[in-house]
Amino acid sequence: MNGNLFLIGQLIITLLTLGVISSLYYALSYSFHKLRLPALQREKLLQFITAGLALWLAILAVLGYMGYFYEPATTFLRLSLAFALPAGVAVLLLFSRFFGLIIRVMPIRWLAYFQACRIATELFFWMGMKGGYVPVQMTFEWLNYDIVVGITGLMAGFVFFGRGRYRRFEGILWNTFGIASLANALLLSLFSLPGPHRAFATVPDSAFLTLTPFIWLPGLIFPMALAAHIFSLKKLFGRRKRR
């Protein structure tokens, strides 16, 4: 394994995580302002959400540092739960009336642009493969082409929803494709882990995901990418067309 590329990978994922959280903070701040919430209420909500995310990231980081996720007999289950918990929160938010108002005023093109973070993720996977700690099936050199969603996300946001356009059918198709691609990337990651569920005999395995800060990929970045898709679909399947 190339130690320098491993350290660079840690830096990339740390910066990407901070960028994802900053994007979420900006989007929520914009939405709260559009909803005309009192300044004090906006500030408290943002502080609460930021503190919750920081706590979740800290828990994952500590568990990753302690080696909690690297137990070959249970690694698959534990990493699945790291993804399922925040993804479950995103699904539950769909049933929140207040969150429905937030989604209503948030520009749908932003949710498409957010998927550009997957370009950085896929380039990291490729670099990690060259560095000897990411399996080839998790990269675009073999089975993972999720970078296509990241690239097309930049185009979809503008072509489908920019400058007054609202291409509902195309948006639904693109988001559905994005969810399928994300599921493929996630399953490749899980079935490349060491343990009884391992489906690929390639070396290395995907055990790097059990370490800090890489645990933030299945624990935050993947769930937020999924959330952006399902929130987009919620808007697209809404009764009225909104940008």
TILUMLO-551284 format. One record per residue: residue number from 1; residue in three letters; x, y, z of N, C-alpha, C in turn. Coordinates in steps of 0.2 Angstrom, whole numbers, plus 5000, padded with zeros to 4 digits. Atoms other than C-alpha are relative to their C-alpha. Layout:
REM TILUMLO-551284
<r NUM, "Ala", <X, Y, Z>, <X, Y, Z>, <X, Y, Z>>
...
//
This chain:
REM TILUMLO-551284
<r 1, "Met", <5004, 4994, 5000>, <5000, 5000, 5000>, <5004, 5006, 5000>>
<r 2, "Asn", <4996, 4994, 5000>, <5006, 5017, 4996>, <4998, 5005, 5006>>
<r 3, "Gly", <5002, 4996, 4994>, <5006, 5027, 5012>, <4999, 5007, 4999>>
<r 4, "Asn", <5001, 4993, 5002>, <5007, 5044, 5004>, <4993, 5001, 4997>>
<r 5, "Leu", <5007, 5000, 5003>, <4991, 5040, 4994>, <4995, 4999, 5005>>
<r 6, "Phe", <5004, 5001, 4995>, <4983, 5034, 5009>, <4998, 5006, 5004>>
<r 7, "Leu", <5001, 4994, 4997>, <4986, 5050, 5018>, <4996, 5005, 4996>>
<r 8, "Ile", <5004, 4995, 5005>, <4980, 5060, 5003>, <4993, 4998, 5000>>
<r 9, "Gly", <5007, 5003, 5000>, <4964, 5049, 5003>, <4997, 5003, 5007>>
<r 10, "Gln", <5003, 4998, 4994>, <4961, 5053, 5021>, <4998, 5008, 5000>>
<r 11, "Leu", <5001, 4993, 5000>, <4963, 5072, 5018>, <4994, 5001, 4995>>
<r 12, "Ile", <5006, 4999, 5004>, <4951, 5071, 5003>, <4993, 4998, 5003>>
<r 13, "Ile", <5007, 5002, 4997>, <4937, 5062, 5012>, <4999, 5005, 5006>>
<r 14, "Thr", <5001, 4995, 4995>, <4939, 5074, 5027>, <4997, 5007, 4997>>
<r 15, "Leu", <5002, 4994, 5003>, <4938, 5089, 5016>, <4993, 5000, 4996>>
<r 16, "Leu", <5006, 5002, 5003>, <4924, 5081, 5006>, <4994, 5000, 5005>>
<r 17, "Thr", <5005, 5000, 4994>, <4914, 5078, 5022>, <4998, 5007, 5002>>
<r 18, "Leu", <5001, 4993, 4998>, <4916, 5096, 5027>, <4997, 5004, 4995>>
<r 19, "Gly", <5003, 4997, 5005>, <4911, 5102, 5010>, <4992, 4998, 5000>>
<r 20, "Val", <5007, 5003, 5000>, <4895, 5091, 5011>, <4996, 5004, 5005>>
<r 21, "Ile", <5004, 4997, 4994>, <4890, 5098, 5028>, <4999, 5008, 4999>>
<r 22, "Ser", <5000, 4993, 5002>, <4894, 5116, 5022>, <4994, 5001, 4995>>
<r 23, "Ser", <5006, 5000, 5005>, <4882, 5113, 5007>, <4993, 5000, 5003>>
<r 24, "Leu", <5006, 5001, 4997>, <4869, 5107, 5018>, <4998, 5006, 5005>>
<r 25, "Tyr", <5001, 4995, 4996>, <4871, 5121, 5030>, <4997, 5006, 4996>>
<r 26, "Tyr", <5002, 4994, 5004>, <4869, 5134, 5016>, <4993, 4999, 4998>>
<r 27, "Ala", <5007, 5002, 5002>, <4854, 5125, 5009>, <4995, 5001, 5005>>
<r 28, "Leu", <5005, 4999, 4995>, <4845, 5125, 5025>, <4999, 5007, 5002>>
<r 29, "Ser", <5000, 4993, 4999>, <4850, 5143, 5029>, <4995, 5003, 4995>>
<r 30, "Tyr", <5004, 4997, 5005>, <4842, 5148, 5013>, <4993, 4998, 5000>>
<r 31, "Ser", <5007, 5002, 5000>, <4826, 5138, 5015>, <4997, 5003, 5006>>
<r 32, "Phe", <5003, 4997, 4994>, <4824, 5144, 5033>, <4998, 5008, 4999>>
<r 33, "His", <5001, 4993, 5002>, <4826, 5162, 5026>, <4993, 5001, 4996>>
<r 34, "Lys", <5006, 4999, 5005>, <4813, 5159, 5012>, <4994, 4998, 5004>>
<r 35, "Leu", <5006, 5001, 4996>, <4801, 5152, 5025>, <4998, 5006, 5005>>
<r 36, "Arg", <5001, 4995, 4995>, <4803, 5168, 5035>, <5000, 4999, 5007>>
<r 37, "Leu", <5000, 5002, 4993>, <4807, 5160, 5051>, <5004, 5006, 5004>>
<r 38, "Pro", <4996, 4995, 4996>, <4813, 5172, 5065>, <5007, 4998, 5000>>
<r 39, "Ala", <4992, 5000, 5000>, <4832, 5175, 5065>, <5002, 4995, 5006>>
<r 40, "Leu", <4998, 5004, 4994>, <4833, 5167, 5083>, <4998, 4993, 4998>>
<r 41, "Gln", <5002, 5007, 5002>, <4824, 5151, 5077>, <5004, 4997, 4995>>
<r 42, "Arg", <4996, 5002, 5005>, <4834, 5150, 5062>, <5007, 4998, 5003>>
<r 43, "Glu", <4993, 5001, 4997>, <4850, 5151, 5072>, <5000, 4993, 5004>>
<r 44, "Lys", <5001, 5006, 4995>, <4844, 5138, 5085>, <5000, 4993, 4996>>
<r 45, "Leu", <5000, 5006, 5004>, <4839, 5126, 5071>, <5006, 4998, 4997>>
<r 46, "Leu", <4994, 5001, 5003>, <4855, 5127, 5062>, <5005, 4997, 5005>>
<r 47, "Gln", <4995, 5002, 4995>, <4865, 5125, 5078>, <4998, 4993, 5002>>
<r 48, "Phe", <5002, 5007, 4998>, <4855, 5109, 5083>, <5002, 4995, 4994>>
<r 49, "Ile", <4998, 5005, 5006>, <4857, 5101, 5065>, <5007, 4999, 5000>>
<r 50, "Thr", <4993, 5001, 5000>, <4875, 5105, 5065>, <5003, 4996, 5006>>
<r 51, "Ala", <4998, 5004, 4995>, <4878, 5098, 5082>, <4998, 4993, 5000>>
<r 52, "Gly", <5001, 5007, 5001>, <4869, 5083, 5078>, <5004, 4996, 4995>>
<r 53, "Leu", <4996, 5003, 5005>, <4879, 5080, 5062>, <5007, 4999, 5003>>
<r 54, "Ala", <4994, 5001, 4997>, <4895, 5083, 5072>, <5001, 4994, 5005>>
<r 55, "Leu", <5000, 5005, 4996>, <4890, 5071, 5085>, <5000, 4993, 4997>>
<r 56, "Trp", <5000, 5007, 5004>, <4886, 5057, 5072>, <5007, 4999, 4997>>
<r 57, "Leu", <4993, 5001, 5003>, <4903, 5060, 5064>, <5005, 4998, 5005>>
<r 58, "Ala", <4995, 5001, 4995>, <4912, 5060, 5080>, <4999, 4993, 5003>>
<r 59, "Ile", <5001, 5007, 4998>, <4904, 5043, 5085>, <5003, 4996, 4995>>
<r 60, "Leu", <4998, 5004, 5006>, <4908, 5036, 5068>, <5008, 5000, 5001>>
<r 61, "Ala", <4993, 5000, 5000>, <4926, 5042, 5070>, <5003, 4996, 5006>>
<r 62, "Val", <4997, 5004, 4994>, <4929, 5035, 5087>, <4999, 4993, 4999>>
<r 63, "Leu", <5001, 5008, 5001>, <4921, 5018, 5083>, <5005, 4998, 4994>>
<r 64, "Gly", <4995, 5002, 5005>, <4932, 5018, 5067>, <5007, 4999, 5003>>
<r 65, "Tyr", <4993, 5000, 4997>, <4948, 5022, 5077>, <5001, 4994, 5005>>
<r 66, "Met", <4999, 5005, 4995>, <4944, 5009, 5090>, <4999, 4993, 4996>>
<r 67, "Gly", <5000, 5006, 5004>, <4942, 4996, 5076>, <4993, 4996, 5001>>
<r 68, "Tyr", <5007, 5003, 4999>, <4923, 4993, 5080>, <4998, 4997, 4994>>
<r 69, "Phe", <5003, 5002, 5006>, <4919, 4991, 5062>, <5004, 4994, 4996>>
<r 70, "Tyr", <4996, 5005, 5003>, <4933, 4979, 5058>, <5000, 4994, 5004>>
<r 71, "Glu", <5001, 5007, 4997>, <4926, 4962, 5064>, <4998, 4996, 4995>>
<r 72, "Pro", <5002, 5004, 5006>, <4926, 4950, 5050>, <4993, 4997, 5000>>
<r 73, "Ala", <5006, 5003, 5000>, <4911, 4941, 5056>, <4994, 5005, 5000>>
<r 74, "Thr", <5006, 4995, 5000>, <4900, 4957, 5058>, <5001, 5006, 4997>>
<r 75, "Thr", <4999, 4994, 5004>, <4908, 4970, 5047>, <4995, 5002, 4996>>
<r 76, "Phe", <5005, 4999, 5005>, <4895, 4968, 5034>, <4994, 5003, 5004>>
<r 77, "Leu", <5006, 4998, 4996>, <4881, 4971, 5047>, <5001, 5007, 5003>>
<r 78, "Arg", <4998, 4994, 4997>, <4890, 4985, 5056>, <5000, 5006, 4995>>
<r 79, "Leu", <4999, 4995, 5005>, <4894, 4995, 5040>, <4993, 5001, 4997>>
<r 80, "Ser", <5007, 4999, 5002>, <4876, 4992, 5034>, <4996, 5005, 5004>>
<r 81, "Leu", <5003, 4996, 4995>, <4870, 5000, 5050>, <5002, 5007, 5000>>
<r 82, "Ala", <4998, 4993, 5000>, <4881, 5015, 5048>, <4997, 5003, 4994>>
<r 83, "Phe", <5003, 4997, 5006>, <4873, 5018, 5031>, <4992, 5001, 5002>>
<r 84, "Ala", <5007, 5000, 4999>, <4855, 5013, 5036>, <4997, 5005, 5005>>
<r 85, "Leu", <5003, 4996, 4995>, <4853, 5024, 5051>, <4999, 5007, 4998>>
<r 86, "Pro", <5001, 4993, 5003>, <4856, 5041, 5043>, <4995, 5000, 4994>>
<r 87, "Ala", <5005, 5000, 5006>, <4847, 5035, 5027>, <4993, 4999, 5003>>
<r 88, "Gly", <5007, 5001, 4997>, <4832, 5030, 5038>, <4998, 5007, 5003>>
<r 89, "Val", <5002, 4994, 4998>, <4832, 5047, 5045>, <4998, 5004, 4994>>
<r 90, "Ala", <5002, 4997, 5006>, <4831, 5054, 5028>, <4993, 4998, 4997>>
<r 91, "Val", <5007, 5003, 5002>, <4816, 5043, 5024>, <4995, 5003, 5004>>
<r 92, "Leu", <5005, 4998, 4995>, <4807, 5048, 5040>, <4999, 5008, 4999>>
<r 93, "Leu", <5001, 4992, 5002>, <4810, 5067, 5035>, <4994, 5001, 4995>>
<r 94, "Leu", <5005, 4999, 5006>, <4798, 5064, 5020>, <4993, 5000, 5003>>
<r 95, "Phe", <5006, 5000, 4997>, <4784, 5062, 5032>, <4999, 5006, 5005>>
<r 96, "Ser", <5000, 4994, 4995>, <4788, 5078, 5042>, <4997, 5006, 4996>>
<r 97, "Arg", <5004, 4994, 5004>, <4776, 5093, 5037>, <5005, 5006, 5000>>
<r 98, "Phe", <4996, 4994, 5000>, <4789, 5106, 5042>, <5006, 4998, 4995>>
<r 99, "Phe", <4995, 5001, 5005>, <4803, 5097, 5032>, <4997, 5000, 4993>>
<r 100, "Gly", <5003, 5000, 5006>, <4791, 5096, 5018>, <5000, 5008, 4997>>
<r 101, "Leu", <5000, 4993, 5002>, <4790, 5115, 5018>, <5007, 5002, 4998>>
<r 102, "Ile", <4993, 4998, 5002>, <4809, 5116, 5018>, <5002, 4998, 4993>>
<r 103, "Ile", <4999, 5003, 5007>, <4810, 5105, 5002>, <4996, 5004, 4995>>
<r 104, "Arg", <5004, 4996, 5005>, <4796, 5115, 4994>, <5004, 5007, 4998>>
<r 105, "Val", <4997, 4994, 5001>, <4806, 5131, 4995>, <5008, 5000, 4997>>
<r 106, "Met", <4993, 5002, 5002>, <4823, 5123, 4991>, <5000, 4999, 4992>>
<r 107, "Pro", <5000, 5001, 5008>, <4828, 5125, 4972>, <5002, 4993, 4999>>
<r 108, "Ile", <4999, 5007, 5001>, <4827, 5108, 4965>, <5007, 4999, 4996>>
<r 109, "Arg", <4993, 5001, 5004>, <4843, 5111, 4954>, <5005, 5000, 5005>>
<r 110, "Trp", <4995, 5001, 4995>, <4853, 5112, 4970>, <5001, 4993, 5002>>
<r 111, "Leu", <4999, 5007, 4998>, <4849, 5094, 4974>, <5003, 4996, 4995>>
<r 112, "Ala", <4997, 5004, 5006>, <4855, 5089, 4957>, <5008, 5002, 5000>>
<r 113, "Tyr", <4993, 4998, 4999>, <4871, 5100, 4959>, <5004, 4996, 5005>>
<r 114, "Phe", <4997, 5003, 4994>, <4874, 5092, 4976>, <5004, 4993, 4998>>
<r 115, "Gln", <4997, 5007, 5002>, <4878, 5075, 4967>, <5006, 5001, 4997>>
<r 116, "Ala", <4993, 5000, 5002>, <4894, 5082, 4960>, <5005, 4998, 5005>>
<r 117, "Cys", <4995, 5003, 4995>, <4902, 5076, 4976>, <5002, 4993, 4998>>
<r 118, "Arg", <4999, 5007, 5002>, <4901, 5059, 4968>, <5006, 5000, 4995>>
<r 119, "Ile", <4994, 5000, 5004>, <4915, 5065, 4956>, <5006, 4999, 5004>>
<r 120, "Ala", <4994, 5001, 4996>, <4927, 5067, 4970>, <5000, 4994, 5004>>
<r 121, "Thr", <5000, 5007, 4997>, <4921, 5051, 4978>, <5003, 4995, 4996>>
<r 122, "Glu", <4997, 5005, 5005>, <4925, 5041, 4962>, <5007, 5001, 4999>>
<r 123, "Leu", <4993, 4998, 5001>, <4941, 5050, 4959>, <5004, 4997, 5006>>
<r 124, "Phe", <4997, 5003, 4994>, <4946, 5045, 4977>, <5001, 4993, 5000>>
<r 125, "Phe", <5000, 5007, 5001>, <4941, 5027, 4974>, <5006, 4998, 4995>>
<r 126, "Trp", <4995, 5002, 5005>, <4952, 5027, 4958>, <5007, 5001, 5003>>
<r 127, "Met", <4993, 4999, 4997>, <4967, 5035, 4967>, <5002, 4995, 5006>>
<r 128, "Gly", <4999, 5005, 4995>, <4965, 5023, 4982>, <5001, 4993, 4997>>
<r 129, "Met", <4998, 5006, 5004>, <4965, 5008, 4969>, <5007, 5000, 4998>>
<r 130, "Lys", <4993, 4999, 5002>, <4981, 5015, 4962>, <5005, 4999, 5007>>
<r 131, "Gly", <4996, 5001, 4994>, <4987, 5016, 4980>, <5000, 4994, 5004>>
<r 132, "Gly", <5000, 5007, 4998>, <4983, 4998, 4984>, <4996, 4999, 5006>>
<r 133, "Tyr", <5005, 5001, 4994>, <4969, 5000, 4997>, <4993, 5000, 4998>>
<r 134, "Val", <5007, 5001, 5002>, <4953, 5001, 4987>, <5000, 4995, 4994>>
<r 135, "Pro", <5000, 5005, 5005>, <4948, 4986, 4977>, <4998, 5003, 4993>>
<r 136, "Val", <5001, 4998, 5007>, <4947, 4988, 4958>, <4992, 5000, 4998>>
<r 137, "Gln", <5007, 5001, 5002>, <4928, 4983, 4957>, <4996, 5006, 5003>>
<r 138, "Met", <5003, 4994, 4997>, <4924, 4999, 4967>, <5002, 5006, 4996>>
<r 139, "Thr", <4998, 4994, 5004>, <4931, 5010, 4953>, <4997, 5000, 4993>>
<r 140, "Phe", <5003, 5000, 5006>, <4926, 5015, 4936>, <5005, 4996, 4995>>
<r 141, "Glu", <4996, 5005, 5004>, <4940, 5003, 4929>, <4997, 4993, 5000>>
<r 142, "Trp", <5003, 5006, 5001>, <4928, 4989, 4932>, <4992, 5001, 5001>>
<r 143, "Leu", <5008, 5001, 4999>, <4910, 4989, 4940>, <4997, 5006, 5003>>
<r 144, "Asn", <5003, 4994, 4997>, <4907, 5006, 4948>, <5001, 5006, 4995>>
<r 145, "Tyr", <5000, 4994, 5004>, <4902, 5020, 4936>, <4996, 5006, 5003>>
<r 146, "Asp", <5004, 4995, 4996>, <4894, 5031, 4949>, <5003, 5007, 4998>>
<r 147, "Ile", <4998, 4993, 5001>, <4905, 5046, 4943>, <4996, 5003, 4994>>
<r 148, "Val", <5004, 4998, 5005>, <4893, 5047, 4928>, <4994, 5004, 5003>>
<r 149, "Val", <5006, 4996, 4996>, <4879, 5053, 4941>, <5003, 5007, 5002>>
<r 150, "Gly", <4997, 4994, 4997>, <4891, 5066, 4948>, <5001, 5005, 4994>>
<r 151, "Ile", <4999, 4995, 5006>, <4895, 5073, 4930>, <4994, 5002, 4998>>
<r 152, "Thr", <5006, 4999, 5003>, <4878, 5072, 4924>, <4995, 5005, 5005>>
<r 153, "Gly", <5003, 4996, 4995>, <4872, 5080, 4940>, <5000, 5008, 4999>>
<r 154, "Leu", <4999, 4993, 5002>, <4880, 5097, 4935>, <4996, 5002, 4994>>
<r 155, "Met", <5004, 4998, 5006>, <4871, 5096, 4918>, <4993, 4999, 5001>>
<r 156, "Ala", <5008, 5000, 4998>, <4854, 5090, 4925>, <4998, 5006, 5004>>
<r 157, "Gly", <5003, 4994, 4996>, <4853, 5104, 4937>, <4999, 5006, 4995>>
<r 158, "Phe", <5001, 4994, 5004>, <4855, 5117, 4923>, <4995, 4998, 4994>>
<r 159, "Val", <5004, 5001, 5006>, <4847, 5108, 4908>, <4993, 4998, 5002>>
<r 160, "Phe", <5007, 5002, 4998>, <4832, 5101, 4918>, <4996, 5005, 5004>>
<r 161, "Phe", <5003, 4995, 4996>, <4829, 5115, 4930>, <5003, 5007, 5000>>
<r 162, "Gly", <4997, 4993, 5000>, <4839, 5130, 4926>, <4996, 5005, 4995>>
<r 163, "Arg", <5003, 4994, 5004>, <4833, 5147, 4919>, <4992, 4998, 4999>>
<r 164, "Gly", <5007, 5001, 5001>, <4815, 5143, 4922>, <4997, 4993, 4997>>
<r 165, "Arg", <5002, 5007, 5003>, <4815, 5125, 4915>, <4998, 4996, 5005>>
<r 166, "Tyr", <5002, 5005, 4995>, <4806, 5111, 4924>, <4998, 4994, 4996>>
<r 167, "Arg", <5001, 5007, 5004>, <4808, 5094, 4915>, <4999, 4995, 5005>>
<r 168, "Arg", <5002, 5005, 4995>, <4799, 5083, 4927>, <5001, 4993, 4998>>
<r 169, "Phe", <4999, 5007, 5002>, <4799, 5067, 4917>, <5008, 4998, 5000>>
<r 170, "Glu", <4993, 5001, 5000>, <4818, 5068, 4914>, <5003, 5000, 5006>>
<r 171, "Gly", <4998, 5000, 4993>, <4821, 5073, 4932>, <4999, 4994, 5003>>
<r 172, "Ile", <5002, 5006, 4997>, <4812, 5058, 4938>, <5005, 4994, 4997>>
<r 173, "Leu", <4996, 5006, 5003>, <4822, 5046, 4926>, <5007, 5001, 5003>>
<r 174, "Trp", <4993, 4999, 4998>, <4839, 5054, 4931>, <5001, 4998, 5007>>
<r 175, "Asn", <4999, 5001, 4992>, <4836, 5053, 4950>, <4999, 4992, 5001>>
<r 176, "Thr", <5001, 5007, 4999>, <4830, 5035, 4948>, <5006, 4996, 4998>>
<r 177, "Phe", <4993, 5003, 5003>, <4846, 5031, 4938>, <5005, 5001, 5006>>
<r 178, "Gly", <4995, 4998, 4995>, <4856, 5040, 4952>, <4999, 4995, 5006>>
<r 179, "Ile", <5001, 5005, 4994>, <4848, 5029, 4966>, <5003, 4993, 4998>>
<r 180, "Ala", <4997, 5007, 5002>, <4852, 5013, 4956>, <5007, 5000, 5000>>
<r 181, "Ser", <4992, 4999, 5000>, <4870, 5019, 4953>, <5003, 5000, 5007>>
<r 182, "Leu", <4997, 5000, 4993>, <4872, 5023, 4972>, <4999, 4993, 5003>>
<r 183, "Ala", <5001, 5007, 4997>, <4865, 5006, 4977>, <5005, 4995, 4997>>
<r 184, "Asn", <4995, 5004, 5003>, <4877, 4998, 4965>, <5007, 5001, 5004>>
<r 185, "Ala", <4993, 4998, 4997>, <4892, 5007, 4973>, <5000, 4998, 5007>>
<r 186, "Leu", <5000, 5002, 4994>, <4886, 5003, 4990>, <5000, 4993, 5001>>
<r 187, "Leu", <5000, 5007, 5000>, <4883, 4985, 4987>, <5007, 4997, 4998>>
<r 188, "Leu", <4993, 5001, 5001>, <4900, 4984, 4979>, <5005, 5000, 5006>>
<r 189, "Ser", <4996, 4999, 4994>, <4908, 4991, 4995>, <4998, 4995, 5005>>
<r 190, "Leu", <5002, 5004, 4995>, <4898, 4980, 5006>, <5003, 4992, 4999>>
<r 191, "Phe", <4998, 5006, 5001>, <4902, 4964, 4997>, <5007, 4999, 4998>>
<r 192, "Ser", <4993, 5000, 5001>, <4920, 4968, 4995>, <5003, 5000, 5007>>
<r 193, "Leu", <4997, 5000, 4994>, <4922, 4968, 5014>, <5002, 4993, 5002>>
<r 194, "Pro", <4998, 5006, 4998>, <4931, 4954, 5023>, <4995, 4997, 5004>>
<r 195, "Gly", <5005, 5003, 4996>, <4920, 4941, 5031>, <4996, 4995, 4995>>
<r 196, "Pro", <5004, 5005, 5003>, <4907, 4928, 5026>, <4996, 5002, 4994>>
<r 197, "His", <5004, 4997, 5005>, <4898, 4940, 5014>, <5004, 5002, 4994>>
<r 198, "Arg", <4995, 4998, 5006>, <4913, 4943, 5003>, <4999, 4997, 4994>>
<r 199, "Ala", <5001, 5003, 5006>, <4909, 4941, 4985>, <5005, 5000, 4995>>
<r 200, "Phe", <4994, 4998, 5005>, <4925, 4947, 4977>, <5006, 4997, 5003>>
<r 201, "Ala", <4993, 5003, 4997>, <4942, 4938, 4979>, <5005, 5005, 4999>>
<r 202, "Thr", <4995, 4996, 5002>, <4951, 4953, 4973>, <5004, 5003, 5007>>
<r 203, "Val", <4996, 4998, 4995>, <4965, 4960, 4984>, <5002, 5007, 4998>>
<r 204, "Pro", <5002, 5001, 4993>, <4964, 4972, 4993>, <4992, 4999, 5000>>
<r 205, "Asp", <5008, 5000, 4999>, <4946, 4971, 5000>, <4999, 5007, 5002>>
<r 206, "Ser", <5002, 4993, 4998>, <4936, 4986, 5006>, <5000, 5002, 5007>>
<r 207, "Ala", <4999, 4999, 4993>, <4942, 4986, 5024>, <5001, 5007, 5002>>
<r 208, "Phe", <4998, 4993, 4999>, <4948, 5004, 5022>, <4994, 5004, 5002>>
<r 209, "Leu", <5006, 4996, 4998>, <4930, 5009, 5024>, <4998, 4999, 5008>>
<r 210, "Thr", <5001, 5001, 4993>, <4930, 5003, 5042>, <5004, 5005, 5004>>
<r 211, "Leu", <4996, 4996, 4997>, <4943, 5016, 5046>, <4998, 5007, 5000>>
<r 212, "Thr", <5002, 4993, 5000>, <4942, 5034, 5051>, <5005, 5004, 4995>>
<r 213, "Pro", <5006, 4997, 5001>, <4939, 5045, 5041>, <4995, 4997, 4994>>
<r 214, "Phe", <5004, 5003, 5006>, <4933, 5033, 5027>, <4994, 4998, 5002>>
<r 215, "Ile", <5006, 5002, 4997>, <4919, 5027, 5038>, <4995, 5005, 4998>>
<r 216, "Trp", <5005, 4995, 5001>, <4911, 5044, 5034>, <4997, 4999, 4993>>
<r 217, "Leu", <5003, 5001, 5007>, <4908, 5038, 5016>, <4993, 4996, 5001>>
<r 218, "Pro", <5006, 5003, 4999>, <4895, 5025, 5021>, <4995, 5003, 5005>>
<r 219, "Gly", <5004, 4997, 4994>, <4890, 5034, 5037>, <4997, 5007, 4998>>
<r 220, "Leu", <5003, 4994, 5001>, <4886, 5051, 5029>, <5000, 5002, 4993>>
<r 221, "Ile", <5000, 4997, 5007>, <4891, 5055, 5011>, <4995, 4996, 4996>>
<r 222, "Phe", <5005, 5004, 5004>, <4882, 5040, 5003>, <4993, 5001, 5002>>
<r 223, "Pro", <5007, 4999, 4998>, <4866, 5043, 5014>, <4998, 5007, 4998>>
<r 224, "Met", <5002, 4994, 5003>, <4866, 5061, 5009>, <4999, 5001, 4993>>
<r 225, "Ala", <5001, 5001, 5007>, <4868, 5057, 4991>, <4993, 4997, 4999>>
<r 226, "Leu", <5006, 5003, 5000>, <4853, 5046, 4993>, <4994, 5005, 5002>>
<r 227, "Ala", <5005, 4995, 4998>, <4843, 5059, 5002>, <4999, 5006, 4995>>
<r 228, "Ala", <5001, 4995, 5005>, <4846, 5072, 4989>, <4996, 4997, 4994>>
<r 229, "His", <5005, 5003, 5005>, <4838, 5060, 4976>, <4993, 4999, 5002>>
<r 230, "Ile", <5007, 5002, 4998>, <4823, 5055, 4986>, <4996, 5007, 5002>>
<r 231, "Phe", <5003, 4993, 4999>, <4820, 5074, 4991>, <4998, 5003, 4993>>
<r 232, "Ser", <5001, 4998, 5007>, <4821, 5078, 4972>, <4994, 4997, 4998>>
<r 233, "Leu", <5006, 5004, 5003>, <4808, 5064, 4968>, <4994, 5003, 5004>>
<r 234, "Lys", <5006, 4997, 4996>, <4797, 5071, 4982>, <4997, 5006, 4997>>
<r 235, "Lys", <5002, 4994, 5004>, <4797, 5088, 4973>, <4997, 4998, 4994>>
<r 236, "Leu", <5002, 5002, 5007>, <4795, 5080, 4956>, <4993, 4997, 5000>>
<r 237, "Phe", <5007, 5003, 5000>, <4780, 5070, 4961>, <4995, 5004, 5004>>
<r 238, "Gly", <5005, 4995, 4997>, <4772, 5085, 4970>, <4995, 5002, 4995>>
<r 239, "Arg", <5005, 4999, 5004>, <4756, 5091, 4963>, <5001, 5006, 4996>>
<r 240, "Arg", <4998, 4994, 5004>, <4763, 5108, 4958>, <5007, 5000, 4998>>
<r 241, "Lys", <4993, 4999, 5002>, <4778, 5112, 4948>, <5004, 5005, 5003>>
<r 242, "Arg", <4996, 4995, 4996>, <4791, 5121, 4958>, <5007, 4999, 4997>>
<r 243, "Arg", <4993, 5000, 5002>, <4809, 5126, 4953>, <5004, 4999, 5007>>
//
